[in-house]
Amino acid sequence: MFILDSCQGLNIAFLLRIIKYIIKIIKFAVPIVLLLLCVIDFTKAVTAEDEKKMADAKRNSLRRVIYAVIVFLVPTFISLIFKLVPEPTAGSDFVGFKTAIKCYESIK
């Protein structure tokens, strides 16, 4: 039997609620941190009046934007993959997995 057979088993609902909360915090914090780091980098580059530092700031900012997009897309891709999992047949190990996915999606 799969350990995640229901939302009640081993306080799974509580754990999934914490995971959802952490994901929301990350999705909120990433753009703020990205903006702050880019502003700091460009401020340092402009005050130094150095073209090399300006190019480095542009490169670092682009890299950070790519990382931020990845942070946003990973949960989306995982949700998409979970939704593509077919409905299991009775007695299959997927029964518990699909139930856990439904449990995760139902938690507010």
Backbone as ProteinMPNN parsed JSONL, in Angstrom:
{"seq_chain_A": "MFILDSCQGLNIAFLLRIIKYIIKIIKFAVPIVLLLLCVIDFTKAVTAEDEKKMADAKRNSLRRVIYAVIVFLVPTFISLIFKLVPEPTAGSDFVGFKTAIKCYESIK", "coords_chain_A": {"N_chain_A": [[0.839, -1.175, 0.0], [0.538, 2.195, -0.762], [2.109, 4.95, 0.85], [0.913, 7.459, 0.858], [-1.907, 7.288, 0.777], [-4.18, 8.68, 1.601], [-5.353, 11.962, 2.509], [-5.38, 12.145, 5.21], [-3.595, 10.345, 6.291], [-0.769, 10.031, 8.274], [-0.617, 12.771, 8.768], [-0.457, 13.998, 6.272], [-1.805, 15.978, 4.871], [-1.19, 18.269, 6.316], [1.586, 18.429, 5.889], [1.641, 18.732, 3.086], [0.314, 21.158, 2.9], [2.186, 22.86, 4.066], [4.249, 22.617, 2.164], [2.992, 23.767, -0.087], [2.705, 26.361, 0.899], [5.375, 27.164, 1.208], [6.182, 27.135, -1.465], [4.573, 29.222, -2.443], [5.689, 31.374, -1.024], [8.28, 31.386, -2.104], [7.683, 31.978, -4.779], [6.792, 34.555, -4.448], [8.955, 35.886, -3.296], [11.147, 35.608, -5.044], [10.969, 37.394, -7.396], [11.268, 39.868, -6.079], [13.778, 39.697, -4.81], [15.327, 39.282, -7.095], [14.968, 41.735, -8.451], [16.093, 43.525, -6.569], [18.79, 42.609, -6.448], [19.615, 43.041, -9.091], [19.368, 45.827, -9.275], [21.26, 46.604, -7.363], [23.63, 45.56, -8.529], [23.734, 47.027, -10.98], [23.86, 49.608, -9.973], [26.335, 49.606, -8.66], [27.96, 49.208, -10.894], [27.458, 51.506, -12.43], [28.282, 53.572, -10.72], [30.959, 52.972, -10.544], [31.775, 53.533, -13.053], [32.715, 51.846, -15.085], [33.117, 50.003, -17.951], [33.489, 47.256, -18.15], [32.479, 46.296, -15.726], [29.865, 47.043, -16.08], [29.106, 45.4, -18.21], [29.402, 42.954, -16.927], [27.403, 43.212, -14.997], [25.131, 43.25, -16.637], [25.282, 40.644, -17.716], [25.096, 39.099, -15.368], [22.555, 39.873, -14.514], [20.921, 38.932, -16.597], [21.387, 36.196, -16.333], [20.296, 35.779, -13.787], [17.614, 36.397, -14.273], [16.942, 34.289, -15.97], [17.257, 32.144, -14.169], [15.208, 32.817, -12.381], [12.939, 32.522, -13.992], [13.064, 29.778, -14.396], [12.63, 28.918, -11.77], [9.955, 29.623, -11.516], [8.79, 28.043, -13.51], [9.288, 25.335, -12.935], [7.52, 24.295, -10.793], [5.148, 24.512, -12.254], [5.556, 22.779, -14.462], [5.81, 20.377, -13.056], [3.238, 20.125, -11.944], [1.794, 19.879, -14.324], [2.803, 17.442, -15.31], [1.899, 15.749, -13.28], [-0.845, 15.945, -13.702], [-1.052, 14.641, -16.1], [-0.728, 12.012, -15.483], [-2.187, 8.903, -15.807], [-5.478, 7.692, -14.817], [-5.434, 5.268, -12.313], [-5.675, 1.66, -12.298], [-7.619, -0.621, -10.314], [-5.943, -1.846, -7.471], [-3.471, -1.146, -8.326], [-0.205, 0.353, -7.908], [-0.267, 3.002, -8.453], [-2.611, 4.017, -7.461], [-2.471, 5.11, -4.857], [-0.655, 7.143, -5.413], [-1.997, 8.812, -7.252], [-4.11, 9.57, -5.631], [-2.734, 11.032, -3.705], [-1.876, 13.155, -5.292], [-4.356, 14.328, -5.934], [-5.079, 15.049, -3.368], [-3.09, 16.96, -2.792], [-3.737, 18.923, -4.676], [-6.23, 19.699, -3.761], [-5.812, 21.043, -1.413], [-5.887, 24.143, 0.171]], "CA_chain_A": [[0.0, 0.0, 0.0], [1.299, 3.432, -0.883], [2.035, 5.688, 2.118], [0.11, 8.668, 0.695], [-3.219, 6.868, 0.304], [-5.213, 9.669, 1.891], [-4.842, 13.2, 3.084], [-5.321, 12.027, 6.656], [-2.516, 9.465, 6.699], [0.483, 10.611, 8.758], [-0.695, 14.237, 8.65], [0.007, 14.358, 4.938], [-2.412, 17.252, 4.486], [-0.398, 19.319, 6.965], [2.856, 18.504, 5.176], [1.392, 19.293, 1.753], [-0.025, 22.569, 3.08], [3.463, 23.55, 4.288], [4.944, 22.652, 0.879], [2.333, 24.784, -0.909], [3.017, 27.66, 1.488], [6.767, 27.462, 0.863], [6.209, 27.455, -2.901], [4.017, 30.57, -2.598], [6.689, 32.328, -0.527], [9.358, 31.444, -3.096], [7.181, 32.696, -5.954], [6.668, 35.958, -4.097], [10.26, 36.454, -2.945], [12.103, 35.566, -6.154], [11.032, 38.643, -8.17], [11.763, 40.958, -5.252], [15.227, 39.51, -4.674], [15.887, 39.505, -8.43], [14.989, 43.174, -8.698], [17.078, 44.145, -5.68], [20.147, 42.251, -6.863], [19.918, 43.734, -10.354], [19.57, 47.25, -8.972], [22.557, 46.729, -6.677], [24.697, 45.339, -9.513], [23.823, 48.142, -11.916], [24.307, 50.784, -9.228], [27.785, 49.474, -8.488], [28.602, 49.371, -12.197], [27.344, 52.898, -12.861], [29.128, 54.415, -9.867], [32.363, 52.684, -10.849], [32.011, 54.03, -14.41], [33.577, 50.859, -15.744], [32.367, 49.25, -18.959], [33.581, 45.82, -17.838], [31.535, 46.029, -14.642], [28.525, 47.169, -16.65], [28.867, 44.163, -18.962], [29.211, 41.896, -15.928], [26.084, 43.413, -14.392], [24.143, 42.791, -17.625], [25.362, 39.195, -17.792], [24.554, 38.56, -14.122], [21.111, 40.112, -14.502], [20.306, 37.986, -17.526], [21.48, 34.882, -15.711], [19.33, 35.739, -12.688], [16.267, 36.335, -14.857], [16.762, 32.903, -16.436], [17.037, 31.318, -12.974], [13.885, 33.135, -11.842], [11.956, 31.877, -14.868], [13.122, 28.348, -14.085], [11.965, 28.725, -10.476], [8.516, 29.692, -11.744], [8.304, 27.009, -14.418], [9.419, 23.983, -12.381], [6.257, 23.827, -10.209], [4.137, 24.398, -13.307], [5.815, 21.541, -15.182], [5.509, 19.25, -12.174], [1.774, 20.014, -11.909], [1.367, 19.366, -15.62], [3.14, 16.018, -15.36], [0.982, 15.058, -12.379], [-2.171, 15.885, -14.323], [-1.002, 13.711, -17.223], [-0.691, 10.644, -14.981], [-3.509, 8.327, -16.061], [-6.206, 7.12, -13.691], [-4.94, 3.905, -12.101], [-6.621, 0.56, -12.165], [-7.711, -1.098, -8.937], [-4.823, -2.68, -7.059], [-2.224, -0.607, -8.875], [0.532, 1.222, -7.005], [-0.584, 4.376, -8.805], [-3.819, 4.455, -6.768], [-2.04, 6.001, -3.789], [0.014, 8.293, -6.014], [-3.024, 9.693, -7.804], [-4.834, 10.112, -4.481], [-1.868, 12.059, -3.118], [-1.926, 14.313, -6.189], [-5.654, 14.969, -5.712], [-4.998, 15.64, -2.036], [-2.262, 18.158, -2.916], [-4.479, 19.93, -5.441], [-7.406, 20.15, -3.016], [-5.412, 21.841, -0.25], [-5.87, 25.59, -0.094]], "C_chain_A": [[0.889, 1.244, 0.0], [1.075, 4.294, 0.356], [1.133, 6.921, 2.033], [-1.303, 8.354, 0.239], [-4.325, 7.867, 0.597], [-4.581, 10.908, 2.479], [-4.687, 13.081, 4.596], [-4.123, 11.208, 7.125], [-1.252, 10.219, 7.056], [0.541, 12.133, 8.603], [-0.159, 14.728, 7.315], [-0.556, 15.707, 4.504], [-1.623, 18.42, 5.078], [0.927, 19.518, 6.231], [2.678, 19.136, 3.794], [1.026, 20.771, 1.842], [1.243, 23.394, 3.297], [4.232, 23.683, 2.973], [4.331, 23.715, -0.028], [2.658, 26.19, -0.41], [4.437, 28.082, 1.132], [6.89, 27.838, -0.609], [5.653, 28.858, -3.147], [5.01, 31.628, -2.139], [7.813, 32.498, -1.54], [8.905, 32.23, -4.323], [7.015, 34.189, -5.685], [8.039, 36.606, -3.911], [11.225, 36.543, -4.119], [12.109, 36.863, -6.97], [11.586, 39.818, -7.368], [13.282, 40.875, -5.117], [15.922, 39.765, -6.009], [16.014, 41.001, -8.714], [16.043, 43.872, -7.837], [18.508, 43.852, -6.112], [20.547, 42.945, -8.165], [20.176, 45.216, -10.119], [20.919, 47.465, -8.298], [23.708, 46.574, -7.66], [24.855, 46.531, -10.455], [24.263, 49.428, -11.22], [25.812, 50.758, -9.021], [28.517, 49.736, -9.804], [28.578, 50.839, -12.649], [28.242, 53.799, -12.019], [30.61, 54.176, -10.122], [32.759, 53.229, -12.222], [32.967, 53.136, -15.176], [32.716, 50.035, -16.695], [32.375, 47.742, -18.667], [32.597, 45.445, -16.737], [30.096, 46.132, -15.13], [28.165, 45.921, -17.441], [28.64, 42.985, -18.011], [27.836, 41.995, -15.276], [24.98, 42.952, -15.34], [24.101, 41.271, -17.683], [24.757, 38.548, -16.53], [23.035, 38.731, -14.048], [20.386, 39.147, -15.424], [20.287, 36.584, -16.932], [20.445, 34.742, -14.582], [17.893, 35.678, -13.194], [15.976, 34.921, -15.349], [16.499, 31.979, -15.252], [15.646, 31.564, -12.384], [12.786, 32.485, -12.678], [11.922, 30.373, -14.598], [12.411, 28.063, -12.773], [10.451, 28.762, -10.643], [8.003, 28.529, -12.581], [8.368, 25.597, -13.835], [8.128, 23.518, -11.706], [5.147, 23.653, -11.245], [4.316, 23.102, -14.093], [5.502, 20.316, -14.333], [4.0, 19.044, -12.084], [1.237, 19.443, -13.215], [1.635, 17.873, -15.738], [2.202, 15.221, -14.467], [-0.404, 14.925, -12.991], [-2.207, 14.91, -15.49], [-0.939, 12.252, -16.785], [-2.085, 10.053, -15.15], [-4.153, 7.822, -14.779], [-5.773, 5.668, -13.52], [-6.064, 2.882, -12.06], [-6.6, 0.091, -10.716], [-6.534, -2.019, -8.631], [-3.479, -2.199, -7.565], [-1.535, 0.26, -7.828], [0.246, 2.699, -7.28], [-1.809, 4.895, -8.063], [-3.444, 5.445, -5.673], [-1.403, 7.26, -4.324], [-1.015, 9.289, -6.525], [-3.855, 10.318, -6.685], [-4.036, 11.223, -3.822], [-1.872, 13.321, -3.977], [-3.239, 15.066, -6.0], [-5.686, 15.67, -4.355], [-4.221, 16.962, -2.097], [-3.025, 19.275, -3.628], [-5.67, 20.487, -4.66], [-7.065, 21.048, -1.841], [-5.31, 23.306, -0.644], [-4.697, 26.243, 0.59]], "O_chain_A": [[1.89, 1.296, 0.714], [-0.046, 4.361, 0.86], [0.635, 7.378, 3.062], [-1.852, 9.07, -0.598], [-5.328, 7.887, -0.116], [-3.422, 10.9, 2.893], [-3.934, 13.846, 5.199], [-3.681, 11.371, 8.263], [-0.718, 10.965, 6.236], [1.599, 12.706, 8.342], [0.514, 15.757, 7.246], [0.131, 16.489, 3.847], [-1.416, 19.436, 4.415], [1.337, 20.652, 5.982], [3.477, 19.978, 3.385], [1.384, 21.553, 0.961], [1.36, 24.501, 2.773], [4.804, 24.736, 2.694], [5.054, 24.479, -0.666], [2.862, 27.104, -1.209], [4.67, 29.242, 0.79], [7.625, 28.762, -0.955], [6.194, 29.604, -3.963], [5.159, 32.664, -2.787], [8.251, 33.617, -1.808], [9.655, 33.053, -4.847], [7.091, 34.996, -6.611], [8.252, 37.746, -4.324], [12.039, 37.465, -4.179], [13.19, 37.396, -7.218], [12.292, 40.667, -7.913], [13.982, 41.873, -5.291], [16.982, 40.389, -6.052], [17.06, 41.466, -9.168], [16.796, 44.712, -8.33], [19.346, 44.754, -6.137], [21.687, 43.383, -8.317], [21.098, 45.79, -10.698], [21.639, 48.407, -8.631], [24.656, 47.358, -7.637], [25.97, 46.99, -10.702], [24.963, 50.247, -11.815], [26.485, 51.775, -9.189], [29.556, 50.396, -9.829], [29.563, 51.345, -13.185], [28.893, 54.696, -12.554], [31.427, 55.078, -9.936], [33.946, 53.37, -12.517], [33.901, 53.605, -15.828], [31.714, 49.445, -16.292], [31.388, 47.049, -18.911], [31.955, 44.397, -16.806], [29.217, 45.409, -14.661], [27.037, 45.434, -17.351], [27.792, 42.129, -18.262], [27.183, 40.98, -15.033], [24.005, 42.336, -14.908], [23.025, 40.673, -17.698], [24.005, 37.577, -16.619], [22.323, 37.844, -13.577], [19.342, 38.605, -15.059], [19.285, 35.875, -17.023], [19.801, 33.701, -14.451], [17.054, 34.99, -12.613], [14.87, 34.415, -15.158], [15.617, 31.122, -15.318], [14.984, 30.626, -11.94], [11.815, 31.96, -12.134], [10.848, 29.772, -14.577], [11.673, 27.084, -12.664], [9.738, 28.01, -9.979], [6.878, 28.076, -12.372], [7.566, 24.745, -14.216], [7.664, 22.421, -12.017], [4.312, 22.756, -11.127], [3.34, 22.402, -14.362], [4.982, 19.323, -14.843], [3.53, 17.908, -12.142], [0.325, 18.616, -13.206], [0.782, 17.123, -16.214], [1.755, 14.138, -14.846], [-1.066, 13.902, -12.816], [-3.273, 14.402, -15.838], [-1.08, 11.351, -17.611], [-3.064, 10.638, -14.685], [-3.474, 7.558, -13.787], [-5.749, 4.916, -14.494], [-7.228, 3.203, -11.822], [-5.657, 0.382, -9.98], [-6.177, -2.871, -9.445], [-2.451, -2.799, -7.253], [-2.193, 0.835, -6.961], [0.495, 3.549, -6.425], [-2.032, 6.105, -8.034], [-4.046, 6.514, -5.577], [-1.584, 8.338, -3.757], [-0.908, 10.485, -6.255], [-4.259, 11.476, -6.788], [-4.598, 12.243, -3.425], [-1.871, 14.432, -3.448], [-3.246, 16.294, -5.913], [-6.255, 16.753, -4.219], [-4.648, 17.964, -1.522], [-2.96, 20.436, -3.222], [-6.072, 21.629, -4.88], [-7.938, 21.746, -1.324], [-4.718, 23.651, -1.666], [-4.518, 27.456, 0.482]]}, "name": "protein", "num_of_chains": 1, "seq": "MFILDSCQGLNIAFLLRIIKYIIKIIKFAVPIVLLLLCVIDFTKAVTAEDEKKMADAKRNSLRRVIYAVIVFLVPTFISLIFKLVPEPTAGSDFVGFKTAIKCYESIK"}
